Amino acid sequence: MAGLLCFGIYLTLRSRAYFHVLRAAYPTERIQWRRIWGAYIAAYGFNNVVPARGGDVIKLFLTRSSIPRSSYSAVGASFSSSSSMTP
C-alpha cells in the first residue's frame, strides 16, 4: 500500500513539473493543473498497456485541448523538456 501511495505521489509531482513547463511556454494563458494531471496520468496508463508510446499522442491531444490558443508543435516540444526529468 505504501508503494502505491509513493508511486501516486511520484506521478503527481511529475505532472506538476510538466504543468510548470507548459506555464512557462504559455505565460498569458490560463491552464488548469488538474487537466494536465489527467492528460499525464492517461498517457502514462496507456503507455503501460500499449508499448508503442501511443500515450504520447493522447497526452499531446489532451494537453493541446486544455490550453487555449496553443499549438501542437509547442506542446509536442514541451515533451522533450519534461522527459529530461526522467530519473
C-alpha positions, -999 to +999 in steps of 0.1 A: +000+000+000+028+024+008+045+017-025+013+026-044+009+058-024+046+067-032+041+060-069+009+081-070+029+110-054+057+105-079+033+108-108+016+138-093+049+156-088+060+148-124+027+161-137+031+193-117+066+198-132+051+193-166+024+218-158+052+244-149+069+237-183+036+245-200+031+276-179+065+289-190+056+282-226+022+299-223+025+326-196-006+345-206-029+315-209-050+301-180-040+265-176-058+241-151-034+218-134-060+190-130-065+188-167-027+185-173-026+159-144-054+139-162-036+140-195-004+129-179-020+100-159-040+089-190-008+089-212+012+070-185-015+044-181-019+039-219+019+036-223+019+008-198-008-011-217+003-005-253+041-003-256+043+018-287+043+052-270+007+058-280+002+076-247+022+105-260-004+110-287-031+110-261-011+134-239-005+157-269-042+158-278-055+162-242-029+188-233-034+208-265-072+209-259-066+221-223-046+252-233-064+279-252-046+292-283-018+265-280-003+247-309+006+210-313+042+219-322+047+238-290+030+213-268+050+185-285+082+203-279+074+205-242+076+167-241+114+170-245+116+194-216+096+172-193+113+139-204+146+153-193+132+150-157+132+112-160+155+096-134 
